[in-house]
């Protein structure tokens, strides 16, 4: 299991854009977290997807994010500073 999860939905244009940003930022391997049909995830992420979550530190990066924001987020991995937003 990777330390990063990208929470997303099926057929989500913003999720596709987020994947492109993560590729451009050269993000390390991450897992896909599909929120469709998972009530707990729908409740938490339903209006926020895509969301990049660091499972080690519990930090989250909400969309919209760009390459620079992803790189800052990744540089702060392991931090317990709480949710990250841009």
ABEGO torsion letter per residue (X at the ends): XBABBBBBBBGBAAAAAAAAAAAAAGBBBBBBBBABGBAAAAAAAAAAOBBBBBAAAGBBBBOBBBAAAAAAAAAABGBAAEBBBX
